């Protein structure tokens, strides 16, 4: 049974179907998942009883079984993150930038939040692409090598960063920064709600931003809450 003092992160890990509820209510379960459920609801002015009821409902009727990434190899989890979530970011950011340009050109003079959202999106694009490149070129390959060496009983592979907690700390901080930028966009867009009479492009832009935030939460959840803690545990055992 879910308690109000349990953190959002703990609930998401214990009950993966709860992620559907958190997405519905706009509750961050990755970067912001360290908050107790009661505090997370209070921060978004959400009725705690309604959220608890929704969590109990999905507990009784869970989502179809999906891959349990807590049991998968770290290499396969890293590959999944890269092929699914990194690929999505690289594909979706240019599309969102194009939509942003269109709505700003058409409505930017009367909707002051649109140029602000466009600027934040440009910052997010720059930060995330650099972040993904570091994970794909350095961190994820090292995690895979570390896992292979441990299975083979061989020496831990060399690196230039010392304990793996060092680059993971940097990646986690960058996740927090990306989450904060998306939170700014959510606030400026009034929870991704286009104004009355908005054109289809406006709706497509806000709908795309909402989907992007949801995917980013799933993406960061897999890294912050599953991949990184397991990699640190493996690295510690190899010391």
C-alpha positions in Angstrom: 0.0 0.0 0.0 1.3 3.5 -0.9 2.0 5.9 1.9 2.3 9.6 1.7 5.8 9.6 3.2 7.2 7.2 0.6 9.2 9.1 -2.1 7.9 9.3 -5.6 11.1 7.5 -6.8 10.5 4.6 -4.4 6.9 4.2 -5.6 8.0 4.3 -9.2 10.6 1.6 -8.6 8.4 -0.6 -6.5 5.3 -0.3 -8.7 6.2 0.6 -12.3 2.5 1.0 -13.2 2.5 4.1 -11.0 4.4 5.9 -13.7 1.2 6.2 -15.6 -0.4 8.0 -12.7 2.6 10.3 -12.2 2.5 11.2 -15.9 -1.2 11.9 -15.8 -0.8 14.4 -12.8 2.5 15.9 -14.1 4.5 14.6 -11.1 8.3 14.3 -11.7 9.4 10.8 -10.7 13.0 11.0 -11.9 14.9 14.2 -11.1 12.2 15.4 -8.7 11.5 11.9 -7.4 13.3 12.3 -4.2 10.4 14.1 -2.6 7.8 12.3 -0.5 4.5 11.8 -2.3 2.7 14.3 -0.1 5.3 17.0 -0.8 5.3 16.3 -4.5 1.5 16.8 -4.6 1.6 19.9 -2.5 4.2 21.5 -4.8 1.8 21.1 -7.7 -1.3 21.9 -5.8 -2.7 18.4 -6.4 -5.3 16.7 -4.2 -3.4 14.0 -2.4 -6.5 11.8 -2.0 -7.0 11.8 -5.8 -3.4 10.8 -6.5 -3.5 8.1 -3.8 -6.8 6.7 -5.2 -5.3 6.6 -8.7 -2.2 4.8 -7.4 -4.3 2.2 -5.7 -6.4 1.7 -8.9 -3.3 0.9 -11.0 -2.0 -1.3 -8.2 -5.2 -3.4 -8.6 -5.0 -3.3 -12.4 -1.4 -3.0 -13.3 0.0 -2.3 -16.8 1.0 -5.2 -19.0 4.3 -6.8 -18.1 7.3 -4.9 -19.4 11.0 -5.5 -19.3 12.3 -5.5 -15.7 15.4 -3.4 -16.1 16.4 -4.0 -12.5 17.3 -7.6 -13.6 18.7 -6.9 -17.1 22.4 -6.6 -17.7 23.8 -3.0 -17.5 25.0 -3.3 -21.1 21.5 -4.2 -22.4 19.9 -1.4 -20.3 22.5 1.1 -21.7 21.7 -0.1 -25.2 18.0 0.3 -24.6 18.4 3.9 -23.3 20.6 4.8 -26.3 18.4 3.2 -29.0 15.1 4.3 -27.6 15.5 7.4 -25.5 18.6 9.0 -26.9 17.3 8.4 -30.4 14.0 10.0 -29.5 15.8 13.1 -28.1 17.9 13.5 -31.3 14.8 13.0 -33.5 12.4 15.1 -31.5 14.4 18.2 -30.6 14.8 19.4 -34.3 11.0 18.9 -34.8 10.2 20.9 -31.7 12.5 23.6 -32.8 10.8 23.8 -36.2 7.4 24.0 -34.5 8.6 26.6 -32.1 9.8 28.8 -34.9 6.4 28.6 -36.6 4.3 29.5 -33.6 6.7 32.3 -32.5 6.6 33.8 -36.0 2.8 33.6 -36.0 1.8 34.3 -32.3 5.0 35.5 -30.6 3.9 39.2 -30.6 0.7 38.4 -28.6 1.8 35.4 -26.6 4.9 36.5 -24.7 5.6 33.1 -23.3 6.3 31.6 -26.7 9.7 33.3 -27.4 10.7 32.5 -23.8 9.8 28.8 -24.4 11.7 28.8 -27.7 14.8 30.2 -25.9 14.7 27.6 -23.2 14.2 24.9 -25.8 17.3 26.0 -27.6 19.3 25.8 -24.3 17.8 22.3 -23.6 18.8 21.2 -27.1 22.4 22.3 -26.6 22.7 20.8 -23.1 21.1 17.5 -23.9 23.0 16.7 -27.1 26.3 17.3 -25.3 25.1 15.2 -22.4 24.1 12.3 -24.6 27.4 12.4 -26.4 29.3 12.0 -23.2 27.2 9.1 -22.1 27.5 7.3 -25.4 31.2 7.9 -25.9 32.5 7.5 -22.3 30.2 6.4 -19.5 28.0 3.7 -21.1 31.0 1.9 -22.8 32.9 1.9 -19.6 29.9 0.5 -17.7 29.7 -2.3 -20.2 33.5 -3.0 -19.9 33.3 -3.0 -16.2 30.4 -5.5 -16.2 32.3 -7.8 -18.6 35.4 -7.7 -16.5 33.5 -8.5 -13.4 31.8 -11.5 -15.0 35.1 -12.7 -16.4 36.9 -12.3 -13.0 39.5 -10.0 -14.6 40.9 -6.7 -13.5 38.7 -3.6 -13.5 39.2 -1.6 -16.7 41.3 1.6 -16.5 39.8 5.0 -16.8 40.6 8.7 -16.4 38.0 9.6 -13.9 38.6 7.4 -10.8 35.5 5.9 -9.3 32.5 5.7 -11.5 30.6 7.8 -9.0 32.4 10.9 -10.4 31.0 10.9 -13.9 27.7 9.7 -12.7 27.5 12.7 -10.3 28.0 15.0 -13.3 25.4 13.2 -15.4 22.9 13.3 -12.5 23.5 17.1 -12.1 22.9 17.5 -15.8 19.7 15.5 -15.6 18.5 17.9 -12.8 19.3 20.9 -15.0 17.4 19.4 -17.9 14.4 18.6 -15.6 14.5 22.2 -14.4 14.4 23.6 -17.9 11.4 21.4 -18.7 9.7 22.5 -15.6 10.1 26.1 -16.7 8.6 25.2 -20.1 5.7 23.5 -18.3 5.0 26.5 -16.2 5.2 29.0 -19.1 2.9 26.9 -21.2 0.4 26.5 -18.3 0.9 22.7 -18.2 1.1 22.5 -22.1 -2.4 23.9 -22.5 -2.7 26.0 -25.7 -5.0 29.1 -25.5 -8.6 29.0 -26.7 -8.7 29.1 -30.5 -5.0 28.1 -31.0 -4.1 26.8 -34.4 -3.2 23.1 -35.1 0.5 24.0 -35.1 0.2 25.5 -31.7 -1.5 22.3 -30.4 1.2 20.2 -32.1 3.9 22.2 -30.4 2.5 21.9 -26.9 1.5 18.3 -27.4 5.1 17.6 -28.6 6.5 19.3 -25.5 4.3 17.3 -23.2 5.4 14.0 -24.9 9.0 15.1 -24.7 8.8 15.7 -21.0 7.1 12.3 -20.4 9.9 10.5 -22.4 12.6 12.5 -20.6 11.1 11.4 -17.2 11.2 7.7 -18.3 14.7 8.2 -19.7 16.1 9.8 -16.6 14.3 7.3 -14.3 16.1 4.4 -16.0 19.4 6.1 -15.5 19.1 7.8 -12.1 17.1 5.1 -10.4 18.3 1.9 -12.0 21.5 2.1 -14.2 23.6 4.5 -12.1 23.0 2.9 -8.6 23.7 -0.6 -10.0 26.8 0.7 -11.8 28.1 2.3 -8.6 27.4 -0.9 -6.7 29.3 -2.9 -9.3 32.2 -0.5 -9.2 32.4 -0.6 -5.5 32.4 -4.4 -5.4 35.3 -4.3 -7.9 37.5 -2.1 -5.7 
